[in-house]
Amino acid sequence: MDRRRDTRGRRRALRALAGAGVLPLIGLPSTAAGAPLRIALAPFLSPTALLNAFRPLREHLERELDRPVEMVTEKDFRSLVEATRRLDHDVVQLPAHLARLAMVDWRYQQLAGTLELVDVQVLVRVDGPVREPAGLKGQRVGMLDPLSLTATVGRRWLQQQGLADEVEVLALPSINNALFALDRGEVAMIVAGSTQLAVLPPSTPRSERVLATIGNIPGPVYVARPTVAAAEIERIRAAMGSFRPDPARPLTAANSALRPHDAARLASLDPLAAVARQALAAAR
């Protein structure tokens, strides 16, 4: 009887999350004790792909913290930022420039960075006609949400190439969705982080080639909302710091050593954080 009540309670909780626009990735294990730690992940992949990629980290944190860990995502980056502003989640994984904005503007505390550097790549169809940037004129191109760091870099590249007013930019919900759009010819180009391509579902079409590598960006950063107690922040930092990447898997944001960035590294993100701050203000 207790088990049935527990199952019904978890189903009600999942329905409440879905109604609020939050996409639950991982249910709470019934054997774990204590209040769950809620971690929101950046929506750069479909929810199922995020689930598969981040399961080892979730299970590691549950063991180290001896409490349930619930991983969720939001429908897009703007929703994730708004949820972060509202302090909806205990911990949020954000693109590095948005993590910096959350720390400066909303008093979030850094827990850990992921990858030091990720190549941002412009991808076109391997058998397509685009051989140089000028070939994109008059075409539709795909990127993640404008608040994502890859899209910020991608739009800056379009400006540098004189293409900002020559193409139509489509915001696509995930990298795997973008690759489907590229394969179907719905867009002539997409922008992606190189490590994002390493955690795609097997069904994702891989008909792309690299037209250009347009910059290096830091990987996502985990931050804790300001209401999390200092002692708990230290426990979470320690648990994240003891995570060991699986050498048999590609190095990605989900499979990397987790270490805090120093002050200079964080300060270097201020120009990109300013771009995001302006975009958020303009949308209000």
Beta strands, then each sheet from edge to edge (+ up, - down):
strand 1: 22-24
strand 2: 37-41
strand 3: 69-74
strand 4: 91-94
strand 5: 109-113
strand 6: 118-125
strand 7: 140-143
strand 8: 168-171
strand 9: 189-193
strand 10: 208-217
strand 11: 221-224
sheet 1: 1+ 3- 2- 4- 11+ 5-
sheet 2: 8+ 7+ 9+ 6- 10+
end
